[in-house]
Amino acid sequence: MQAVLARCEIELYSARCAVYSSLNEQWDGLVGKEPLSNAHRITVALARQQAFKVSRQIISTIYDLVGGASIYKNETPMDKWLRDSYTMNQHAVASESIVQQCGQFLLNNHSNNLFI
């Protein structure tokens, strides 16, 4: 249990750092009145998409760790959190197409869709 929780903690920390770091870089550019670069947009889009996926994975891991108690509302809100994590991953910004579009831009310096 301790190792599982520690792994979840570092995965959450890494995802959170990526989101905050990419947003800080974007903010610094905007405050400096520089045009928002595609590199900044891609980094934010990828960090955000990864955070959605990591969040779902962490909740699922802890749900499994808690076991049968996960489904009892009086003991834990895990069942709701699990459903919510799957629901939020259905949002457009969490879709795999974001990763594909970012990869297309990174390879070709353009994308068929302006996702960012």
MIDOSE-1310 file (N, C-alpha, C; in nm, 2 decimals, decimal comma, always signed):
residues 116
mqav	+0,08/-0,12/+0,00/+0,00/+0,00/+0,00/+0,09/+0,13/+0,00; +0,19/+0,12/+0,08/+0,28/+0,24/+0,09/+0,35/+0,27/-0,05; +0,39/+0,17/-0,11/+0,46/+0,19/-0,24/+0,36/+0,24/-0,35; +0,24/+0,19/-0,35/+0,14/+0,23/-0,44/+0,11/+0,38/-0,42
larc	+0,09/+0,42/-0,29/+0,06/+0,56/-0,26/+0,17/+0,65/-0,30; +0,29/+0,60/-0,28/+0,41/+0,68/-0,31/+0,42/+0,70/-0,46; +0,39/+0,60/-0,54/+0,39/+0,61/-0,69/+0,28/+0,70/-0,74; +0,17/+0,69/-0,68/+0,06/+0,78/-0,71/+0,10/+0,93/-0,68
eiel	+0,16/+0,95/-0,57/+0,20/+1,08/-0,53/+0,30/+1,14/-0,63; +0,40/+1,07/-0,67/+0,50/+1,12/-0,77/+0,44/+1,14/-0,90; +0,34/+1,06/-0,94/+0,28/+1,07/-1,07/+0,19/+1,20/-1,07; +0,12/+1,22/-0,96/+0,04/+1,35/-0,95/+0,13/+1,47/-0,94
ysar	+0,24/+1,46/-0,87/+0,33/+1,57/-0,86/+0,39/+1,61/-1,00; +0,43/+1,51/-1,07/+0,49/+1,53/-1,20/+0,39/+1,59/-1,30; +0,26/+1,54/-1,30/+0,16/+1,60/-1,39/+0,13/+1,74/-1,35; +0,12/+1,77/-1,22/+0,09/+1,90/-1,17/+0,20/+2,00/-1,21
cavy	+0,33/+1,95/-1,19/+0,44/+2,04/-1,23/+0,44/+2,07/-1,38; +0,41/+1,97/-1,46/+0,41/+2,00/-1,60/+0,30/+2,10/-1,64; +0,18/+2,09/-1,58/+0,07/+2,19/-1,61/+0,11/+2,32/-1,56; +0,16/+2,34/-1,44/+0,20/+2,47/-1,39/+0,31/+2,53/-1,46
ssln	+0,41/+2,45/-1,49/+0,53/+2,50/-1,56/+0,49/+2,55/-1,70; +0,41/+2,47/-1,77/+0,37/+2,51/-1,91/+0,28/+2,64/-1,90; +0,20/+2,65/-1,81/+0,11/+2,77/-1,79/+0,20/+2,89/-1,75; +0,30/+2,87/-1,66/+0,39/+2,98/-1,63/+0,46/+3,03/-1,74
eqwd	+0,51/+2,94/-1,83/+0,59/+2,99/-1,95/+0,50/+3,06/-2,04; +0,37/+3,02/-2,06/+0,28/+3,08/-2,14/+0,25/+3,22/-2,08; +0,22/+3,23/-1,95/+0,19/+3,35/-1,89/+0,31/+3,45/-1,90; +0,43/+3,41/-1,88/+0,55/+3,50/-1,89/+0,55/+3,56/-2,03
glvg	+0,52/+3,48/-2,13/+0,52/+3,53/-2,27/+0,41/+3,63/-2,29; +0,29/+3,61/-2,23/+0,18/+3,70/-2,25/+0,21/+3,83/-2,17; +0,26/+3,82/-2,05/+0,29/+3,94/-1,98/+0,40/+4,02/-2,05; +0,49/+3,96/-2,11/+0,59/+4,03/-2,19/+0,54/+4,08/-2,32
kepl	+0,41/+4,06/-2,34/+0,34/+4,11/-2,47/+0,40/+4,05/-2,59; +0,45/+3,92/-2,58/+0,49/+3,85/-2,69/+0,38/+3,77/-2,75; +0,37/+3,75/-2,88/+0,27/+3,66/-2,93/+0,28/+3,52/-2,87; +0,17/+3,46/-2,85/+0,17/+3,32/-2,79/+0,23/+3,22/-2,90
snah	+0,34/+3,16/-2,86/+0,40/+3,07/-2,96/+0,33/+2,94/-2,97; +0,35/+2,87/-3,08/+0,29/+2,74/-3,10/+0,35/+2,64/-3,00; +0,48/+2,66/-2,97/+0,55/+2,57/-2,88/+0,48/+2,58/-2,74; +0,45/+2,70/-2,70/+0,38/+2,72/-2,57/+0,24/+2,66/-2,57
ritv	+0,17/+2,67/-2,68/+0,04/+2,61/-2,69/+0,05/+2,46/-2,69; +0,14/+2,40/-2,76/+0,16/+2,26/-2,76/+0,19/+2,21/-2,62; +0,28/+2,27/-2,56/+0,32/+2,23/-2,42/+0,21/+2,23/-2,33; +0,13/+2,34/-2,33/+0,01/+2,34/-2,24/-0,09/+2,23/-2,28
alar	-0,12/+2,22/-2,41/-0,21/+2,11/-2,45/-0,17/+1,97/-2,41; -0,04/+1,94/-2,42/+0,01/+1,81/-2,39/+0,01/+1,79/-2,24; +0,05/+1,89/-2,16/+0,05/+1,88/-2,02/-0,09/+1,86/-1,96; -0,18/+1,94/-2,02/-0,32/+1,93/-1,97/-0,38/+1,79/-2,00
qqaf	-0,36/+1,74/-2,12/-0,41/+1,61/-2,16/-0,35/+1,50/-2,07; -0,22/+1,51/-2,05/-0,15/+1,41/-1,96/-0,20/+1,42/-1,82; -0,23/+1,54/-1,77/-0,29/+1,55/-1,64/-0,42/+1,48/-1,62; -0,51/+1,49/-1,72/-0,64/+1,42/-1,72/-0,61/+1,27/-1,71
kvsr	-0,53/+1,22/-1,80/-0,50/+1,07/-1,80/-0,44/+1,02/-1,67; -0,34/+1,10/-1,62/-0,28/+1,06/-1,49/-0,38/+1,06/-1,38; -0,46/+1,16/-1,37/-0,56/+1,17/-1,27/-0,65/+1,05/-1,27; -0,70/+1,01/-1,38/-0,78/+0,89/-1,39/-0,71/+0,77/-1,35
qiis	-0,59/+0,76/-1,39/-0,51/+0,64/-1,35/-0,49/+0,63/-1,20; -0,46/+0,74/-1,14/-0,43/+0,75/-1,00/-0,56/+0,71/-0,92; -0,67/+0,77/-0,96/-0,80/+0,74/-0,89/-0,83/+0,59/-0,91; -0,81/+0,53/-1,03/-0,84/+0,39/-1,05/-0,75/+0,30/-0,97
tiyd	-0,62/+0,34/-0,95/-0,53/+0,26/-0,87/-0,57/+0,26/-0,73; -0,61/+0,38/-0,68/-0,65/+0,39/-0,54/-0,78/+0,32/-0,51; -0,87/+0,33/-0,61/-1,00/+0,26/-0,61/-0,97/+0,11/-0,59; -0,88/+0,05/-0,67/-0,85/-0,09/-0,66/-0,78/-0,12/-0,52
lvgg	-0,70/-0,03/-0,48/-0,63/-0,05/-0,35/-0,73/-0,05/-0,23; -0,83/+0,03/-0,24/-0,93/+0,04/-0,13/-1,02/-0,09/-0,13; -1,04/-0,14/-0,25/-1,12/-0,27/-0,26/-1,27/-0,24/-0,25; -1,34/-0,34/-0,19/-1,48/-0,33/-0,18/-1,53/-0,21/-0,11
asiy	-1,46/-0,15/-0,02/-1,50/-0,03/+0,05/-1,52/+0,09/-0,05; -1,46/+0,08/-0,17/-1,48/+0,18/-0,27/-1,62/+0,21/-0,31; -1,71/+0,11/-0,29/-1,84/+0,13/-0,35/-1,94/+0,18/-0,24; -1,90/+0,19/-0,12/-1,99/+0,23/-0,01/-1,98/+0,38/+0,02
knet	-2,09/+0,45/-0,01/-2,08/+0,60/+0,01/-2,05/+0,64/+0,15; -2,09/+0,56/+0,25/-2,07/+0,60/+0,39/-1,92/+0,60/+0,42; -1,85/+0,51/+0,35/-1,71/+0,49/+0,39/-1,61/+0,58/+0,30; -1,64/+0,60/+0,18/-1,55/+0,67/+0,09/-1,62/+0,73/-0,03
pmdk	-1,57/+0,84/-0,08/-1,63/+0,90/-0,21/-1,57/+0,84/-0,33; -1,49/+0,73/-0,32/-1,41/+0,68/-0,43/-1,50/+0,65/-0,56; -1,61/+0,59/-0,54/-1,70/+0,55/-0,65/-1,73/+0,67/-0,73; -1,77/+0,78/-0,67/-1,80/+0,91/-0,74/-1,67/+0,96/-0,81
wlrd	-1,56/+0,96/-0,74/-1,44/+1,01/-0,80/-1,40/+0,93/-0,92; -1,42/+0,80/-0,92/-1,39/+0,72/-1,03/-1,47/+0,75/-1,15; -1,60/+0,76/-1,13/-1,69/+0,80/-1,24/-1,66/+0,94/-1,29; -1,63/+1,03/-1,20/-1,60/+1,17/-1,24/-1,47/+1,17/-1,33
sytm	-1,37/+1,09/-1,29/-1,25/+1,09/-1,36/-1,26/+1,03/-1,50; -1,35/+0,93/-1,52/-1,38/+0,88/-1,65/-1,46/+0,98/-1,73; -1,55/+1,05/-1,67/-1,63/+1,16/-1,74/-1,54/+1,27/-1,79; -1,45/+1,32/-1,70/-1,37/+1,43/-1,74/-1,27/+1,39/-1,86
nqha	-1,24/+1,27/-1,87/-1,15/+1,22/-1,98/-1,22/+1,21/-2,11; -1,36/+1,23/-2,11/-1,43/+1,24/-2,23/-1,43/+1,38/-2,30; -1,38/+1,47/-2,22/-1,38/+1,61/-2,27/-1,28/+1,62/-2,39; -1,31/+1,71/-2,48/-1,22/+1,73/-2,60/-1,08/+1,76/-2,57
vase	-1,05/+1,83/-2,46/-0,91/+1,87/-2,43/-0,83/+1,75/-2,37; -0,91/+1,64/-2,34/-0,84/+1,52/-2,29/-0,83/+1,41/-2,39; -0,87/+1,44/-2,51/-0,88/+1,34/-2,62/-0,74/+1,30/-2,67; -0,73/+1,18/-2,73/-0,61/+1,14/-2,79/-0,58/+1,22/-2,92
sivq	-0,68/+1,28/-2,98/-0,66/+1,36/-3,10/-0,57/+1,48/-3,07; -0,58/+1,53/-2,94/-0,49/+1,64/-2,91/-0,34/+1,60/-2,92; -0,31/+1,48/-2,87/-0,17/+1,43/-2,88/-0,13/+1,41/-3,03; -0,22/+1,35/-3,11/-0,20/+1,33/-3,25/-0,17/+1,47/-3,32
qcgq	-0,25/+1,57/-3,29/-0,24/+1,70/-3,35/-0,11/+1,76/-3,31; -0,07/+1,75/-3,18/+0,05/+1,81/-3,14/+0,17/+1,74/-3,20; +0,16/+1,61/-3,22/+0,27/+1,53/-3,29/+0,28/+1,57/-3,43; +0,17/+1,59/-3,50/+0,17/+1,64/-3,64/+0,24/+1,77/-3,65
flln	+0,21/+1,86/-3,56/+0,27/+1,99/-3,56/+0,42/+1,98/-3,54; +0,46/+1,90/-3,44/+0,60/+1,88/-3,41/+0,68/+1,82/-3,52; +0,62/+1,73/-3,60/+0,69/+1,67/-3,71/+0,69/+1,76/-3,83; +0,58/+1,84/-3,86/+0,57/+1,91/-3,98/+0,56/+2,06/-3,97
nhsn	+0,57/+2,11/-3,84/+0,56/+2,25/-3,81/+0,42/+2,31/-3,86; +0,32/+2,22/-3,87/+0,19/+2,27/-3,90/+0,09/+2,16/-3,86; -0,03/+2,19/-3,84/-0,14/+2,09/-3,81/-0,26/+2,12/-3,89; -0,33/+2,01/-3,92/-0,45/+2,03/-4,00/-0,56/+2,10/-3,92
nlfi	-0,56/+2,09/-3,79/-0,65/+2,16/-3,70/-0,57/+2,25/-3,61; -0,63/+2,37/-3,59/-0,57/+2,46/-3,49/-0,63/+2,43/-3,36; -0,57/+2,33/-3,29/-0,62/+2,28/-3,16/-0,57/+2,36/-3,05; -0,47/+2,43/-3,07/-0,40/+2,50/-2,96/-0,42/+2,65/-2,96
